[in-house]
Amino acid sequence: MSHTRPAPRRPEAGLALALAFVAAAAVFAAVFLFGRANTPDYTATLFGQADADAVRLKAHLATGVLVLAALQLLLAMWMYGRLPGVRRVPGPVPITHRIVGVVLFALTVPITVHCVRAYGVQLNGSRAAVHSIAGCFFYGAFAAKVLLVRSRRLPGWALPLAGGALVVVVVVLWYTSALWYFDGGSVPLLSLGPRHLPQGWT
């Protein structure tokens, strides 16, 4: 009578997942606590722009981040053979995916710095609360993805889940900021917030 030996466990995979989770939680908590402790400075500038001009610039930069996130998703689907009718993956696709990811992250930094300086992490109003929490989650998820992408012994779902979470949170951030601006200070399904609009806002 033959016995099938159970597949060996991969402790390295469990450790990698645990480290990614801890890193995500730590980064989320650090950004959240720093933002909550920050005293808002509504005169803070972004590339020399202040008040309503800074909000306008952030809306356009956030839209650029959204486009790059959509491109990242497309490239990832291409790399993993998830594009319908596409089987061949040209050599430049993986490196392009990495470059776009670096540019996307770099573009979020000045936006985040201005948000933290000008407003901090605000929980007044559903829009501001969702936007603030999503911003903290973005950097936590990014830290987790950086750790996961370096591991070779992960379950097949881990990296797509981390990448998908990043794309979703970028959409949420754009929805609660750029769309809010383009829609004249309102956004579907969420109340206004923050309590203080930038000076010069019309």
Residue pairs with C-beta under 8 A, 6 or more apart in sequence:
10 153
12 151
12 153
13 151
13 153
13 154
13 155
16 147
16 148
16 151
16 153
16 154
16 158
17 148
17 154
17 155
17 158
19 147
20 143
20 144
20 145
20 147
20 148
20 158
20 162
21 144
23 140
23 143
23 144
23 147
24 140
24 141
24 143
24 144
25 140
26 140
26 143
27 139
27 140
27 142
27 143
28 136
28 137
28 139
28 140
31 116
31 121
31 135
31 136
31 139
31 140
32 121
32 132
32 133
32 136
34 116
35 116
35 120
35 121
35 132
35 135
35 136
36 120
36 121
37 120
38 116
38 117
38 120
38 121
39 120
40 117
40 118
40 119
40 120
40 196
41 117
41 118
42 51
42 118
42 119
42 196
42 198
42 199
43 50
43 51
43 199
44 50
44 54
44 114
44 117
44 118
45 54
45 114
46 54
46 57
46 58
46 110
46 111
46 114
47 57
47 110
49 56
49 57
50 198
51 198
51 199
51 200
51 201
52 198
52 199
52 200
52 201
52 202
53 200
54 114
54 118
54 198
55 181
55 198
55 201
56 181
58 111
58 114
58 115
58 177
58 178
58 181
59 177
59 178
59 181
59 182
60 178
61 107
61 110
61 111
62 111
62 173
62 174
62 177
62 178
63 174
63 178
64 107
65 104
65 107
65 108
65 111
65 170
65 173
65 174
66 170
66 171
66 174
66 178
68 100
68 103
68 104
68 107
69 104
69 166
69 167
69 170
69 171
70 167
71 100
72 97
72 100
72 101
72 104
72 163
72 166
72 167
73 163
73 164
73 167
74 83
75 93
75 96
75 97
75 100
76 82
76 97
76 160
76 163
77 83
78 86
78 89
78 93
79 89
79 93
79 94
79 97
80 160
81 87
81 89
105 142
108 138
112 135
112 139
115 135
118 198
119 128
119 194
121 132
121 133
121 135
121 136
122 128
122 129
122 132
122 193
122 194
122 195
123 129
123 132
124 193
124 194
124 195
125 191
125 192
125 193
125 194
125 195
126 190
126 191
126 193
127 176
127 180
127 187
127 190
127 191
127 192
127 193
127 194
128 193
128 194
128 195
129 193
130 172
130 176
130 190
131 172
131 173
131 176
131 177
134 169
134 172
134 173
134 176
135 173
137 169
138 166
138 169
138 170
138 173
141 162
141 165
141 166
141 169
142 166
144 162
145 159
145 162
145 163
145 166
148 154
148 158
148 159
148 162
149 159
175 187
176 187
176 190
179 187
180 186
180 187
185 192
185 197
185 201
186 192
